[in-house]
Amino acid sequence: MANLNPQKTPMPLQDPKVRAYNFDEVALGYTEQMALEEADRCLNCKHMPCVSGCPVGISIPSFIQKVKVGEFEEAYRILTESSSLPAVCGRVCPQESQCESKCVRGIKGEPVGIGRLERFVADYHNENCTETAEKPTPNGHRVAVVGSGPSGLTCAGDLAKKGYDVTVFEALHTAGGVLVYGIPEFRLPKAIVAKEIETLQSLGVKIAVNTVVGKTVSVEELMQEEGFEAVFIGSGAGLPRFMRIPGENLKGVYSANEFLTRVNLMKAYRKGSATPIRAVSTVAVVGGGNVAMDAARSALRLGAKKVYIVYRRSLEELPARREEVEHAMEEGIEFLLLNNPTEILGDENGFVKGMKCIRMELGEPDASGRRSPVEIPGSEYTLDCDCVIMSIGTSPNPLIKSTTKGLEVNRRGGIVVNEATGQTSLDGVYAGGDAVTGAATVILAMGAGKTAAKAIDETLQKQNR
């Protein structure tokens, strides 16, 4: 009989007063009993509305039915038919706006905790299964993947399962892309990412780190000289944006990308780190997305006594996941909503000493119904702070575009593709994820990787007939 509790089975969490001072994972995960209770909330709907909300098309009711009867390894097998990174997605995918938003249980209560169950199944497998994935029979075709973020790893995994010889080229010294440099340890432990990548390697995926495509080797050389029959570009969007206000070049002003890379990839939070972040007292993070929440919560854990989120719209427009906003508030981060910076102030030594802001209000709705923020005259004030982190978005790195002749990009620097296939303006070259869309979610990038992998397979198999 279904569990008719209108609320999700609660997820155990670290106490806010404890977790604000460590980088250990905040959410502790379900026990087996919790997973069974939550799985029993699923009605196993005939029309499976939740699946339509999943960018990678996981057979959600099928895996949950296996959880219901305690067949966790079978549930994992179903998950990995569609997803190459289930332990990652169970933690960072915005299920509330995707699969869970379609769940029938959400009409009169909370939807089934699909993400929580996905995480449980993946973690159970990683903790209990000692067998390595069976390497598929090679099909004789070679494909290059540029970038080891979620879109690249997904494309590589899907092709490897079909017997392709896949090499992933990563610019940094560690594979994982934004999963390792962008998302903090307290949200996504790096051991989890490493385990997912290890699984892909057991399928035959090769990873070449410290290889900057566009400098070390070009896309053209990969195809014409290295013998790859197709190339997938999943190089992400690592170029930070700034507001272009006075003072952005002062010491103590970071892009969120730099700040998080130094914390996550280079372990700036560890004692004796080779790349420490200067000790600060008061941090202002400008922006309201998930990256802004990650930067603010990381700054708190690095020892800041006060951390502000400065966002020019209201709480209702804040784009970050509700869960992340709630966690940040619980940890003591202060939200200065309907506020916008106008200038960063420096001391005589060039260090940040404050930030001028102006209060905002929401104006009349535009054609799309969105209300734009407008300044309130005479409401300027100075916010005391000694560090500013800009988190207002990123753009695709222009390196590949500038070194790949004939590759079409849009005015924002995103690679132009056929949405149905991921095909670029060049034969045999595909792209997906943030390199195409600009900064978006992990699961959308994974969906793009799946789309391209399917198109690459169909094209190469057709040529082989």
N, C-alpha and C positions, 0 to 999 in steps of 0.2 A: 504493500500500500504506500502511496506517495506521502512524503513528508509535507504537510500542508502549512508548515510554519511560514508566515509571510516574510520573515527576515532571513537573510543569509546566515549560515553558520559563521559566527565571528572568527576573524583571523587573529591569532595571538600576535601581539606586538611587544617590542621592547618598551619599557616605561619612558615617556618623553624626557623626564629629568635625568635618565641614565643615558639614553641614546644620543642626546644632544652633544655628548662629549666623547663619543666613539664612532668609528667608521664601520662597526658591525652591522649586518643586515637588520633593518627595522622590522620587517614582517618575518615572523618565525616559521610560517608554514603550517599546514594542517597535519594533524595526526591521522592515522588510518581511520579511527572512529569518526573524526570530524569529516573526513572525505566521504565516508559512507553516508553520513547524515545529510551532507549537502547534495550528493548525487541522488538521494531519494527525493529531493525537491523537484527533479526534472520530470516532466510529464510525458517525455518521449513523443512529442507532437508529430503527427503523421506528416505534416507539410514542412517540418524542420525550419521554421523561420530564422532561427539563430544562424544557420549556415550561410544565409544570404548576406549576413553582416560580417562574415569573415573574409578578409582579402586573400587568404590562401586556401579557402574552401575546405577547412577541416570538417570531417563528418562528426560534428559535435555530439548529437544524441547517441551515436554508436559508441564513442569512447566513454561517455558517461554511463551508458548501460553496463559496460564492462566494469567500471568502477563500482557500480551498485552491487555487483556479485563478487567483488574482491579480485577480479581478474586484471590486476594492475599492469602486468606485462603485455597483455593483449590490448589493453587501453593504450599503452605506449606505442604498440605497433600501428594502431589505427592513427594516432596522432602523427607519427613520422611518415605516414603515407603522403601527407600534405605539407608538413612543416619540418624543416631541417633544424629548427632552433626552439623546441618546445619549452625547455627550462627558461630560456630568455623571454619568450613571449608570455609565459605565465606570470612573469614579473613586471614587464614594462609595457605590454600592449594595452592600449586604452579600450579595454573590453566594454566599458560602460557606454561608449559611443558607437560601438560596432556590434559584435555578436550579442552581448547582453541587452543592448537596446532593443533587440527584436524578440527577446524572450517573453513568452506568454505570461510567465509568473510575474513579470514586471508591471502588468496592468493593475493588479490589486495589491502589490507589495514590492519586494525587491526581486530582481531577476536571479536566476540560478548563478552561483559564483563560478562561471565557466573558467575564468582565468585562474582562480584559486585551485580548481580541480586539475587544470592543465599543469600547473606548477607542481602539484602533489605527485601526479603520475610521472612526470619527467624526473623529479627528485628521487622518487622511489626507485625508478629504473637505474639512475646513476649511482645510487647507494647500494643496490642489491644485485645488479647484473654484472657478472664478470666476463661474459662473452663479448667478443668484438664483432662488429658488423661484418657480414660476409661480403667480400669484394666481388662486384659483378664481373661477368665475362667481358673483356675488352671488345669494343666494336671497331677499333682501328681509326677513330676520329679524334682530333686534338682541338681543344678549345682553350683560349686564354681568358682569364677574368681579371679585370683591373680593379683592385680594391677588395679588402677582406671585411667590409662591413656587412650589414644584414642582407642587402640586395645581392652582393657578390657571393657571399657564402651560400645563399639560397640557390642562386643560379648554378653554382659549382656543385652543390649537393644533388640537385635534381638531375643534372647531366651525368654525374658520377654514377648514380643509381642505374642509369641506362647504359653504362659501359664506356662512357667517354673518358679520354685521357685529359684531365683538367688541371691546369696550373693557375693558381691565384697569385697575382703580383701585388705586394703590399709595400707602400712607401716607408712605413715605420718599421721599427725593429720587432714589433709584436703584432700578431694577427688579431683581428677583431674590429678594426675601424672604430666607429663611434661607440661601440659596445664596451671598448676598453678605455678610450681616451675621454669620452663624453659623459658617460653615466656613472655616478659615484658608486663606490663599493657598498654603501649602505642600502642602495636600491638594487644593484646587480653585482654580486660578488664575482671577481674576475676568474676565480676557480671554476665557476659555472660556465663562463664563456669558453675557457680553455677546454673544458670537458666536451662541450658541443663541437668545438673545432677538432678535437681528437677523434670524435666519432666520424666526422667528415673525412679526416685523413685515413681512417681505417677503410673507408670506401674507395680510397685511391687518390683523393684530392691532394695535389702537391701545392705547397705554399712557399713562395720565394719572397722573403722579407728584404727590407733595405733596397727595394727596387722601385725607383720613381719613373713610372711610365710617362714619357714626355721629355725625360732627361737621360736616364739610364738606357732606355730603349723606347722607340716610338711605336705607335699602333701599327703603322705601315710596316715597320721592321718585324713586328711579331707575326704578321701574316706572310710577308714576302720572303723573309730570311729565316725566321724561326719555325716556319711550317705549321702555324695554327690556322685552321680553316675558318674560324669565327672568333670574334673578340667581343666580350661583354664589358662595358664600362660602368662600373659601380663605384666611382671615386668620391662620392659624397659631396657635401657642401661645407667645406672647411674654411671658407673665406669670410671673416667676421665683418659685420656692418657697424658703423658708428653713426652718431647723431650729427656730427660736424658742428659741434658747439665749441666755444672757446674752452681751453683747458684739457682737452682730451689727450694731449701729449704729455701731461704731467706724470711724474713718478707716482705709482700707486693706482693708475688707471689701467684696468685689464679688459680685454675682451673675455667673454665667458668661455670661449674656446680655449684661449691660452690658460686661463685660470684653472679650468677643469682638467686640461691635459696635464698640467703640472701636478695637480692633486692626484688624479687617477692613474695616469700612465707612468709618471715620474715619482710618484709616492712622496709628494712634498710634505705630507702630514707625518711622516715617520721621523723619529729623532735621528739627526745626523744625515738627513737627505742632502744629496749633492745639488739639488735645485730647490732650496727652501723658498717659501713665500714670506715676504717681510711681515713681521708681527704688526698687527694693526688692532685698533680698539673698536672703531665703528665703521661698518661697511654699508654702502648703499648699492643695491643691485637694481639696475634700471631694466625693466621689462616684466612680463607677466606669464611667460610660457614655462614649460617643464624645465627648460635649461636654466631659466632664472631661479626656479625653486631649487634645482640641484646646486647652483652656485651659492645661493644664500645659505642653504643648509650645510654646505661644505665649509663656508666661511665661519659659521658658528662652531663647527667641530674643530676648526683650526685655532680657536681661542678668542675670536672676536666677542667683545662684551655686549655689543648691540649690532643687530643686522636689520636693515630696512629693505623692503621691496617697494620700489617707486614705480607706479604704473599709472598711465594717463587716463585710463578708463575705470569703470566701476567693477565691483566683485563679480557681477553677472557676466561681464565681458571677458573676464580673466581667462585666457586660453589654456592654462595649465590644468592637469587632471585634478578633480575635486579631492581625491585621496591625497595627492601631493600637497595641495594647499592646506588641507586639514592637518597633515603631519607637520608642515612648517609652522602653522599657527600654534599647535600644541607644544612645539619646541621653543616658542617664544619669539619668533620672527615677527616684526611689526610691519603691517601693510599700510603704506601711504598711498591710498587710492585716489584717483582724480588729481594727481600731481604730475608735473612734467619738469625735467631739468632744463635749465637755460644756459648754465655756465658752471664749469668746475673751477674752484678756486685753489690757488697754490700758495705755499709759503716762500720765504726768501731762498730756500734751497731746492725749490722745484717739486716739493712733495704736496700731495693733496691735503688741504686743510678744511674743505667744505664744498658744498654744492648749492648753487642758487636754483630755486625751483619756483614754479608758479602753479597756483591751484587752477583746476579745470572744472568744467561742467559739461554735461552731454547736451548737444544741440538738437535741432530737429532731425528726424530720420531722413536719410537720403533715399534714392530710388530703390535700393535693396532693402530698406527698412532699418539699416544700421545707423545709430546715432553717433555722429562724430564729436570728439571732445573739442571744446573751445576754451580759450583762456579767460579767466576772470580778471578784468583789469584791476590793478592795484593790489593783487593778492600775492605778490612776490615775497619770498622769505629765504633765509639761508639755513640749510641743513648741515649741522656739524658732522663731519665724517673724515676719515683719513684713508679711505680706500673706496674706489668706485669700480663696479663691474658692469660693463655694457653687455646686455643680453637682449638685443633687439633684432636678432635674426642673422642668418648667414647666407652666402651665395656660393654656387659651385666654383671651385678653383679653376682659373682660366688656363692652367698649364696644358691640359690635354687639347683643349680647343685651339690654342695658339700653335700647337705642334702637329696637328692632324689636319692636313689639307683637305678641304671639301666637307668638313664636319659642320653641319648647320646648327647654330645655336640661336636662342631667342634674345630679346633685349636685356633679360636679366642674367644671361650667361648660361641658362639651362640648355642642355642638349635637346634638340628637337627630335622626337621619335614618333613612329606610328603607335598609337596607344594600344592597339590590338596585338602587336607583335614585339614592341620594343626596338624595331628596326630604325636605325639612323639614316641619314642621307647617304651613307656609304655602304656598299655591298658587303655583307658579312660582318658588319659592325653594329652591335646592339648596345643599348644603354638603359638604365633604370635607377630608381631610388632618388636620393637627393641631388644627384648630378643632373637629373632631368627636372625635378619638381622644385628644387630648393629644399630647405629644411622641412622635413615632415616626420611621420612616425616610423618606428622600426617595422611594424607589420605592413605598412603600405610599401616600404622599400622591398620587403620580402615578396609581396605580391608581384611587384614589377620584375623581380628576379625570376619568379616562377613563369611569368608570361614570356620573358625572353628565352628561358631555357626550353620551353615548349616549342617556340618558333624556330630556335636554332636546330633542335632535334628534327622537326618536320622538314626544314630546308635541307639539311645535310643528308637525311635519309632519302629525300626525293632525288637529290643529285646523285645518289649512289645506286639508284635503280637502273 
